[in-house]
Amino acid sequence: MTEPESQFESVDAMPPPPRRDEGRLAVAWRELKKAPFSAKIGLIIIVTYIFVALFAPVIAPYGESEIIGPQFELAEKAPPFGTDHLGRDMFTRLIYGARNTVGIALVTTVFAFMLGGTLGILAATLGGWMDQLVSRTVDVLMAIPALIFAMLLLTIFGTSVVNLIIIIGVLDSTRVFRIARAVSLNVVVMDFIESARLRGEGLGWITLREILPNIMPPLVAEFGLRFCFVFLTISALSFLGLGIQPPTADWGSMVRDTSTLITYGELVPLLPAAAIAILTIGVNFVVDWFLHKTSGLKDEH
């Protein structure tokens, strides 16, 4: 009897295993190519905004607060988007507004997720008085309208950028806490969590190595949605005069400063408003696609 043939005649005939980095990049590129048209548009919008925010000093033709109006009063060629009521170039202000508004919103969202996500996972893991104390505190904070509460706190503590980030981050962390606690409660009852506890693993190991990887998809989707809410909140506060303060360029304050021009048929106030709307739509396109991918639903053909 002959020996059964092996799957490969020799070790040399076996195909080399794919490199881990190449495999991940290939999978990411394949998923990106299969993404719907709306998700691709959203990614292009987000990448464009990030590029503009990072290279604002290089792209902008003038300084952020430079007054250029008088030199164009008698000139035939004026700035493409005109100037604001103080004579500053609107195109330059829009570019710097991307860096300030989007940058502050991103930092605020990261802070809200670090605070709310950590408390939500700990509340679900520890339970007992810890869960009750934090949950009831969050319920009290969520009972107050966030925008009104933020206006009150900013009026009391001042309208600096640091106060803006802390106040909005704390208020938004209550929403993050709710979803982090909800998805963590579904994981802490699993058998592998009980096995980790029986092995003697500590709280840090269980939360970082067991719970967090299993709740990342909904948290990542929530991060995109929460960024939009924070972004719109900062713009609304700036419009009301309690957000990013002048002379720092901000889209919300730019809408407020140029709003009177609408009565004269000018389109200048619509430029920062359009910048806010386009970024919000782009982020929502990407979040919708990510939610569809992580939900396990398949497209029907």
Disulfide bonds with the S-S distance in Angstrom:
none
